[in-house]
Amino acid sequence: MLRIVAIALAAGTMASTGVLAQDVKVGVVLPLTGGLAPVGKQVQAGIKLYMDKNGATVAGKKIDLIIKDDAGVPDNSKRLAQELIVNDKVAIIGSGITPSAMAIGPLSTQGKTANVVTVSGTSGVINPNNPYMVRTSFTLGQQSGIIAEWAAKNGSKKVAIVQSDWAPGAEATAVFTDAFTKAGGQIVETIKVPLANPDFAPFLQRARDANPDTLFVFVPAGQAGTFAKQFAERGLDKAGIKLIGPGDIVDDNDLPGMGDAMLGVVTAGIYSVLHNSPTNKEYVAAFKKANGYRPNFISLGGYDGMHLIYEALKKTQGKTDGESLINAMKGMKWESPRGPISIDPDTRDIVQSIYIGKVEKVDGELYDVEFATFEAVKDPLKKK
């Protein structure tokens, strides 16, 4: 039974999570209201779909799921996580977007509570200082490094970069720049745009004035449609400038409404709703039936996060202390709707295929169509 709890702000003294309780409480903190509500709702839908498919009992214990809405505000995330760990005594906590995951990480470490990161793509969220965290989403480095290599091999010589001015944008830019310049390319301009309510037009004009052959962009998924529209309005496409980026900018949640300005955009991402596998076809059909819209790459952070939790509980035979659960999660491998994934036993980060895709019209709708695969990609910022 899914139990969704509204925002409740609480503070308290941290204490270790109880173990071997009859029920296993899983608390997840997501943005279900505010500007990032579509992100939280995709994760929540992925979690619910997994539980609907696999039941609410694992290793002889009932899963009691508590979802709290932080509205994307890190201070809320921290207080809600404290409440979940201290008052609700959850065995496992789920983190969402990067600022929230960063706020929750130290709390899960102090409480020795297993923490599954379902959305954040920032590399540094998973680090040695927070040993109880594991990721089922992606890292921007995985995608940005691959698209840089692909672009350099496919005719891009001079790239201008437009990035949102926040930590994920900085990370995507840093990895892309390093990989592209090592491959012999040149970065002619790096332009930062405000995260909140940006007007891209003046920044796109500045990018065009730099005379690149390619534009690499990282903006949050919900802003990609506006960016693509202004890209076309400013005539960058007619000037022969190719538009590339990480998979965030061709989010399946947004593509149907983006318009033909997105046609031809090439990205490196972790998932397309058209990913050709029996596992994904079953997932997409079930997700659409349950929710009435496409799943996107973010939904898989929740779906695969629950799979990781279920399988870890099976391995520990229901034992729920953080150390036992995290040790069980390390090295785990499975077939996701996105393809084969695993948890790196050394870094606790996700290893997965990255797909090069191009936006095309299929049956009258826009889709990201995968055409090349890079297997078993690790976070480049954690490579030894």
C-alpha positions as a Python dict, from the first residue, in 0.01 Angstrom:
ca = {
    (1, 'M'): (0, 0, 0),
    (2, 'L'): (148, 332, -109),
    (3, 'R'): (145, 587, 171),
    (4, 'I'): (212, 944, 58),
    (5, 'V'): (280, 1196, 332),
    (6, 'A'): (253, 1575, 283),
    (7, 'I'): (529, 1813, 385),
    (8, 'A'): (600, 1798, 757),
    (9, 'L'): (900, 1984, 886),
    (10, 'A'): (1064, 1828, 1187),
    (11, 'A'): (1398, 1836, 1362),
    (12, 'G'): (1547, 1596, 1607),
    (13, 'T'): (1851, 1417, 1737),
    (14, 'M'): (1990, 1158, 1495),
    (15, 'A'): (1977, 795, 1598),
    (16, 'S'): (2059, 467, 1430),
    (17, 'T'): (1783, 305, 1229),
    (18, 'G'): (1619, 7, 1397),
    (19, 'V'): (1684, -332, 1242),
    (20, 'L'): (1481, -650, 1204),
    (21, 'A'): (1148, -471, 1240),
    (22, 'Q'): (846, -662, 1107),
    (23, 'D'): (792, -402, 834),
    (24, 'V'): (1066, -235, 633),
    (25, 'K'): (1003, 137, 611),
    (26, 'V'): (1131, 309, 298),
    (27, 'G'): (1116, 689, 300),
    (28, 'V'): (1157, 888, -21),
    (29, 'V'): (1197, 1267, -44),
    (30, 'L'): (1094, 1410, -381),
    (31, 'P'): (978, 1740, -537),
    (32, 'L'): (606, 1676, -598),
    (33, 'T'): (508, 2043, -611),
    (34, 'G'): (683, 2348, -752),
    (35, 'G'): (882, 2381, -1072),
    (36, 'L'): (1043, 2038, -1044),
    (37, 'A'): (720, 1850, -976),
    (38, 'P'): (741, 1659, -1310),
    (39, 'V'): (1072, 1512, -1191),
    (40, 'G'): (931, 1386, -861),
    (41, 'K'): (616, 1252, -1025),
    (42, 'Q'): (818, 1043, -1272),
    (43, 'V'): (1025, 893, -989),
    (44, 'Q'): (713, 827, -783),
    (45, 'A'): (544, 660, -1082),
    (46, 'G'): (850, 437, -1136),
    (47, 'I'): (853, 333, -769),
    (48, 'K'): (481, 260, -765),
    (49, 'L'): (501, 60, -1089),
    (50, 'Y'): (778, -160, -950),
    (51, 'M'): (581, -230, -633),
    (52, 'D'): (261, -296, -827),
    (53, 'K'): (448, -550, -1038),
    (54, 'N'): (647, -718, -760),
    (55, 'G'): (421, -683, -458),
    (56, 'A'): (480, -510, -125),
    (57, 'T'): (647, -803, 51),
    (58, 'V'): (1012, -904, 19),
    (59, 'A'): (1225, -1139, 230),
    (60, 'G'): (919, -1204, 446),
    (61, 'K'): (877, -837, 533),
    (62, 'K'): (619, -584, 423),
    (63, 'I'): (748, -268, 252),
    (64, 'D'): (595, 43, 406),
    (65, 'L'): (661, 325, 160),
    (66, 'I'): (649, 686, 282),
    (67, 'I'): (685, 960, 20),
    (68, 'K'): (736, 1321, 130),
    (69, 'D'): (727, 1635, -81),
    (70, 'D'): (1016, 1879, -38),
    (71, 'A'): (906, 2104, -328),
    (72, 'G'): (1269, 2095, -446),
    (73, 'V'): (1387, 2303, -149),
    (74, 'P'): (1702, 2161, 20),
    (75, 'D'): (1610, 2294, 367),
    (76, 'N'): (1283, 2104, 341),
    (77, 'S'): (1470, 1794, 223),
    (78, 'K'): (1695, 1801, 528),
    (79, 'R'): (1413, 1844, 778),
    (80, 'L'): (1197, 1580, 614),
    (81, 'A'): (1487, 1334, 608),
    (82, 'Q'): (1544, 1396, 979),
    (83, 'E'): (1180, 1319, 1044),
    (84, 'L'): (1195, 1000, 839),
    (85, 'I'): (1510, 873, 1011),
    (86, 'V'): (1436, 986, 1367),
    (87, 'N'): (1057, 965, 1399),
    (88, 'D'): (953, 715, 1132),
    (89, 'K'): (1270, 508, 1176),
    (90, 'V'): (1300, 424, 809),
    (91, 'A'): (1549, 154, 714),
    (92, 'I'): (1615, 308, 372),
    (93, 'I'): (1584, 662, 243),
    (94, 'G'): (1554, 777, -117),
    (95, 'S'): (1703, 1108, -233),
    (96, 'G'): (1598, 1312, -537),
    (97, 'I'): (1755, 1611, -710),
    (98, 'T'): (2115, 1719, -648),
    (99, 'P'): (2064, 1991, -382),
    (100, 'S'): (1828, 1766, -188),
    (101, 'A'): (2058, 1464, -213),
    (102, 'M'): (2346, 1676, -85),
    (103, 'A'): (2136, 1792, 210),
    (104, 'I'): (2025, 1437, 298),
    (105, 'G'): (2362, 1263, 253),
    (106, 'P'): (2520, 1364, 585),
    (107, 'L'): (2201, 1270, 770),
    (108, 'S'): (2194, 921, 624),
    (109, 'T'): (2562, 885, 716),
    (110, 'Q'): (2503, 998, 1073),
    (111, 'G'): (2201, 770, 1104),
    (112, 'K'): (2380, 482, 925),
    (113, 'T'): (2078, 457, 694),
    (114, 'A'): (2104, 320, 340),
    (115, 'N'): (2038, 605, 94),
    (116, 'V'): (1939, 542, -270),
    (117, 'V'): (1988, 844, -498),
    (118, 'T'): (1716, 833, -763),
    (119, 'V'): (1759, 1158, -959),
    (120, 'S'): (2084, 1347, -902),
    (121, 'G'): (2339, 1335, -1183),
    (122, 'T'): (2615, 1524, -1002),
    (123, 'S'): (2923, 1305, -955),
    (124, 'G'): (3022, 1437, -613),
    (125, 'V'): (2695, 1336, -448),
    (126, 'I'): (2834, 982, -417),
    (127, 'N'): (3160, 1017, -226),
    (128, 'P'): (3369, 853, 50),
    (129, 'N'): (3232, 1092, 313),
    (130, 'N'): (2882, 948, 269),
    (131, 'P'): (2941, 570, 265),
    (132, 'Y'): (2571, 480, 292),
    (133, 'M'): (2475, 636, -44),
    (134, 'V'): (2430, 450, -374),
    (135, 'R'): (2303, 583, -708),
    (136, 'T'): (2047, 439, -952),
    (137, 'S'): (2012, 746, -1177),
    (138, 'F'): (2312, 856, -1386),
    (139, 'T'): (2596, 1105, -1386),
    (140, 'L'): (2620, 1394, -1627),
    (141, 'G'): (2982, 1299, -1683),
    (142, 'Q'): (2879, 962, -1826),
    (143, 'Q'): (2674, 1137, -2091),
    (144, 'S'): (2883, 1449, -2154),
    (145, 'G'): (3207, 1256, -2202),
    (146, 'I'): (3048, 1021, -2456),
    (147, 'I'): (2884, 1298, -2662),
    (148, 'A'): (3216, 1485, -2667),
    (149, 'E'): (3398, 1181, -2808),
    (150, 'W'): (3121, 1119, -3060),
    (151, 'A'): (3116, 1483, -3176),
    (152, 'A'): (3493, 1493, -3224),
    (153, 'K'): (3476, 1179, -3440),
    (154, 'N'): (3184, 1307, -3644),
    (155, 'G'): (3299, 1640, -3778),
    (156, 'S'): (3279, 1882, -3487),
    (157, 'K'): (3590, 2100, -3463),
    (158, 'K'): (3479, 2421, -3289),
    (159, 'V'): (3220, 2405, -3010),
    (160, 'A'): (3043, 2677, -2817),
    (161, 'I'): (2889, 2574, -2483),
    (162, 'V'): (2573, 2709, -2322),
    (163, 'Q'): (2517, 2581, -1968),
    (164, 'S'): (2281, 2653, -1682),
    (165, 'D'): (2473, 2823, -1402),
    (166, 'W'): (2454, 2557, -1130),
    (167, 'A'): (2655, 2254, -1018),
    (168, 'P'): (2518, 2000, -1272),
    (169, 'G'): (2577, 2245, -1558),
    (170, 'A'): (2932, 2311, -1444),
    (171, 'E'): (3002, 1939, -1423),
    (172, 'A'): (2858, 1863, -1765),
    (173, 'T'): (3067, 2144, -1914),
    (174, 'A'): (3389, 2037, -1741),
    (175, 'V'): (3365, 1675, -1857),
    (176, 'F'): (3266, 1773, -2211),
    (177, 'T'): (3548, 2027, -2238),
    (178, 'D'): (3810, 1781, -2114),
    (179, 'A'): (3700, 1500, -2347),
    (180, 'F'): (3651, 1722, -2653),
    (181, 'T'): (3984, 1904, -2625),
    (182, 'K'): (4169, 1576, -2565),
    (183, 'A'): (4014, 1452, -2890),
    (184, 'G'): (4159, 1753, -3073),
    (185, 'G'): (3859, 1986, -3069),
    (186, 'Q'): (3840, 2353, -2967),
    (187, 'I'): (3603, 2522, -2723),
    (188, 'V'): (3546, 2871, -2865),
    (189, 'E'): (3310, 3003, -2595),
    (190, 'T'): (3157, 2886, -2266),
    (191, 'I'): (2844, 3077, -2172),
    (192, 'K'): (2661, 3051, -1839),
    (193, 'V'): (2290, 3133, -1823),
    (194, 'P'): (2074, 3189, -1513),
    (195, 'L'): (1901, 2878, -1387),
    (196, 'A'): (1571, 3051, -1308),
    (197, 'N'): (1346, 3172, -1593),
    (198, 'P'): (1621, 3229, -1849),
    (199, 'D'): (1578, 3410, -2181),
    (200, 'F'): (1825, 3221, -2398),
    (201, 'A'): (1813, 3461, -2695),
    (202, 'P'): (2106, 3692, -2601),
    (203, 'F'): (2322, 3396, -2498),
    (204, 'L'): (2247, 3217, -2824),
    (205, 'Q'): (2340, 3529, -3019),
    (206, 'R'): (2669, 3541, -2832),
    (207, 'A'): (2725, 3173, -2911),
    (208, 'R'): (2652, 3233, -3280),
    (209, 'D'): (2895, 3526, -3289),
    (210, 'A'): (3170, 3284, -3177),
    (211, 'N'): (3121, 3107, -3513),
    (212, 'P'): (3116, 2744, -3389),
    (213, 'D'): (3020, 2444, -3600),
    (214, 'T'): (2850, 2283, -3297),
    (215, 'L'): (2668, 2401, -2986),
    (216, 'F'): (2676, 2186, -2672),
    (217, 'V'): (2398, 2269, -2429),
    (218, 'F'): (2306, 2162, -2079),
    (219, 'V'): (1984, 2303, -1937),
    (220, 'P'): (1731, 2133, -1709),
    (221, 'A'): (1490, 1910, -1900),
    (222, 'G'): (1194, 2145, -1864),
    (223, 'Q'): (1385, 2429, -2035),
    (224, 'A'): (1503, 2233, -2339),
    (225, 'G'): (1194, 2307, -2550),
    (226, 'T'): (1232, 2684, -2501),
    (227, 'F'): (1602, 2658, -2577),
    (228, 'A'): (1542, 2467, -2901),
    (229, 'K'): (1275, 2714, -3012),
    (230, 'Q'): (1505, 3012, -2956),
    (231, 'F'): (1794, 2820, -3120),
    (232, 'A'): (1582, 2805, -3437),
    (233, 'E'): (1450, 3161, -3402),
    (234, 'R'): (1805, 3293, -3385),
    (235, 'G'): (1886, 3101, -3704),
    (236, 'L'): (2161, 2885, -3558),
    (237, 'D'): (2022, 2578, -3733),
    (238, 'K'): (2015, 2758, -4069),
    (239, 'A'): (2372, 2870, -4006),
    (240, 'G'): (2469, 2501, -4005),
    (241, 'I'): (2540, 2483, -3631),
    (242, 'K'): (2469, 2138, -3489),
    (243, 'L'): (2294, 2111, -3152),
    (244, 'I'): (2416, 1840, -2914),
    (245, 'G'): (2398, 1768, -2541),
    (246, 'P'): (2335, 1512, -2269),
    (247, 'G'): (2009, 1317, -2278),
    (248, 'D'): (1837, 1556, -2037),
    (249, 'I'): (1751, 1791, -2325),
    (250, 'V'): (1544, 1525, -2506),
    (251, 'D'): (1344, 1414, -2202),
    (252, 'D'): (1056, 1186, -2310),
    (253, 'N'): (832, 1374, -2068),
    (254, 'D'): (881, 1694, -2272),
    (255, 'L'): (954, 1583, -2630),
    (256, 'P'): (591, 1545, -2743),
    (257, 'G'): (531, 1917, -2688),
    (258, 'M'): (866, 2057, -2796),
    (259, 'G'): (800, 2113, -3165),
    (260, 'D'): (998, 2043, -3480),
    (261, 'A'): (1286, 2267, -3372),
    (262, 'M'): (1417, 1958, -3190),
    (263, 'L'): (1440, 1745, -3505),
    (264, 'G'): (1796, 1633, -3569),
    (265, 'V'): (1926, 1711, -3219),
    (266, 'V'): (2188, 1451, -3121),
    (267, 'T'): (2243, 1355, -2758),
    (268, 'A'): (2413, 1098, -2539),
    (269, 'G'): (2170, 963, -2281),
    (270, 'I'): (2081, 665, -2066),
    (271, 'Y'): (1735, 594, -2204),
    (272, 'S'): (1480, 648, -2477),
    (273, 'V'): (1122, 527, -2452),
    (274, 'L'): (1192, 355, -2787),
    (275, 'H'): (1483, 153, -2644),
    (276, 'N'): (1451, -178, -2824),
    (277, 'S'): (1433, -455, -2565),
    (278, 'P'): (1153, -684, -2439),
    (279, 'T'): (1209, -553, -2085),
    (280, 'N'): (1158, -193, -2196),
    (281, 'K'): (855, -266, -2414),
    (282, 'E'): (686, -428, -2115),
    (283, 'Y'): (787, -134, -1893),
    (284, 'V'): (658, 131, -2133),
    (285, 'A'): (326, -45, -2184),
    (286, 'A'): (269, -86, -1810),
    (287, 'F'): (381, 271, -1732),
    (288, 'K'): (155, 428, -1995),
    (289, 'K'): (-140, 217, -1879),
    (290, 'A'): (-89, 325, -1518),
    (291, 'N'): (-13, 693, -1579),
    (292, 'G'): (-136, 796, -1923),
    (293, 'Y'): (196, 940, -2039),
    (294, 'R'): (546, 828, -2140),
    (295, 'P'): (806, 719, -1888),
    (296, 'N'): (1132, 910, -1909),
    (297, 'F'): (1489, 850, -1797),
    (298, 'I'): (1411, 995, -1454),
    (299, 'S'): (1138, 738, -1389),
    (300, 'L'): (1402, 465, -1402),
    (301, 'G'): (1585, 609, -1103),
    (302, 'G'): (1277, 519, -898),
    (303, 'Y'): (1198, 189, -1070),
    (304, 'D'): (1556, 60, -1053),
    (305, 'G'): (1598, 208, -706),
    (306, 'M'): (1318, -14, -578),
    (307, 'H'): (1468, -314, -759),
    (308, 'L'): (1800, -250, -585),
    (309, 'I'): (1625, -226, -247),
    (310, 'Y'): (1425, -545, -301),
    (311, 'E'): (1725, -747, -417),
    (312, 'A'): (1943, -617, -131),
    (313, 'L'): (1677, -721, 121),
    (314, 'K'): (1671, -1067, -34),
    (315, 'K'): (2050, -1091, -4),
    (316, 'T'): (2047, -983, 360),
    (317, 'Q'): (1746, -1205, 433),
    (318, 'G'): (1557, -902, 560),
    (319, 'K'): (1837, -747, 763),
    (320, 'T'): (1805, -369, 738),
    (321, 'D'): (2108, -206, 899),
    (322, 'G'): (2280, 32, 660),
    (323, 'E'): (2609, -151, 638),
    (324, 'S'): (2447, -483, 548),
    (325, 'L'): (2224, -324, 284),
    (326, 'I'): (2498, -118, 120),
    (327, 'N'): (2734, -417, 110),
    (328, 'A'): (2457, -618, -56),
    (329, 'M'): (2403, -344, -315),
    (330, 'K'): (2770, -315, -411),
    (331, 'G'): (2842, -506, -733),
    (332, 'M'): (2476, -587, -800),
    (333, 'K'): (2387, -634, -1169),
    (334, 'W'): (2052, -655, -1345),
    (335, 'E'): (1863, -592, -1668),
    (336, 'S'): (1679, -260, -1648),
    (337, 'P'): (1435, -123, -1907),
    (338, 'R'): (1727, 103, -2003),
    (339, 'G'): (1959, -196, -2056),
    (340, 'P'): (2220, -373, -1840),
    (341, 'I'): (2324, -179, -1528),
    (342, 'S'): (2535, -246, -1221),
    (343, 'I'): (2655, -79, -903),
    (344, 'D'): (3031, -24, -899),
    (345, 'P'): (3152, -201, -581),
    (346, 'D'): (3432, 53, -534),
    (347, 'T'): (3241, 379, -585),
    (348, 'R'): (2875, 277, -520),
    (349, 'D'): (2791, 457, -843),
    (350, 'I'): (2593, 330, -1139),
    (351, 'V'): (2757, 170, -1443),
    (352, 'Q'): (2539, 163, -1755),
    (353, 'S'): (2518, 189, -2132),
    (354, 'I'): (2511, 533, -2289),
    (355, 'Y'): (2320, 569, -2614),
    (356, 'I'): (2374, 820, -2894),
    (357, 'G'): (2033, 921, -3022),
    (358, 'K'): (1881, 1159, -3276),
    (359, 'V'): (1541, 1327, -3250),
    (360, 'E'): (1311, 1203, -3526),
    (361, 'K'): (940, 1188, -3597),
    (362, 'V'): (789, 843, -3548),
    (363, 'D'): (418, 801, -3620),
    (364, 'G'): (378, 1177, -3606),
    (365, 'E'): (545, 1226, -3264),
    (366, 'L'): (896, 1329, -3163),
    (367, 'Y'): (1119, 1057, -3020),
    (368, 'D'): (1484, 1014, -2938),
    (369, 'V'): (1594, 732, -3168),
    (370, 'E'): (1905, 548, -3047),
    (371, 'F'): (2163, 461, -3312),
    (372, 'A'): (2489, 384, -3123),
    (373, 'T'): (2570, 222, -2790),
    (374, 'F'): (2864, 264, -2550),
    (375, 'E'): (2852, -21, -2301),
    (376, 'A'): (2936, -30, -1930),
    (377, 'V'): (3021, 340, -1894),
    (378, 'K'): (3148, 449, -1552),
    (379, 'D'): (3147, 800, -1414),
    (380, 'P'): (3460, 951, -1575),
    (381, 'L'): (3525, 1167, -1270),
    (382, 'K'): (3569, 853, -1058),
    (383, 'K'): (3785, 651, -1296),
    (384, 'K'): (4106, 528, -1140),
}
